Amino acid sequence: MDENDAFLIEIGDVFDLHSVPPRDVAEVVEAYLDAAHEKGFTHLRIIHGKGIGVQRETVRKILERTPFVESFQTAPEGAGGWGATLVTLRKK
């Protein structure tokens, strides 16, 4: 993603990736995690959709290598099931 493709996202505890072009998902998720951590969030839900699992795998690979991610798991059915991932961040 270059500066001409940039878009603003609201930093909250839920992030829905459906509006993010697939080619930008990794970069946007990394930026979202950094911003959410900086704002002091400790519990997040990232909605990546069910599909064939490509976005879920991209998100989880990023979570695995992010040092301030304490844990992550599939969301319960009422919160998106395997179409969303719950994330716990370490406190700043």
Secondary structure as UniProt FT lines:
FT   HELIX           3..5
FT   STRAND          14..16
FT   HELIX           17..19
FT   HELIX           22..24
FT   HELIX           25..38
FT   TURN            39..40
FT   STRAND          43..47
FT   TURN            51..52
FT   HELIX           54..65
FT   TURN            67..68
FT   STRAND          69..74
FT   HELIX           77..79
FT   HELIX           81..83
FT   STRAND          84..89
//
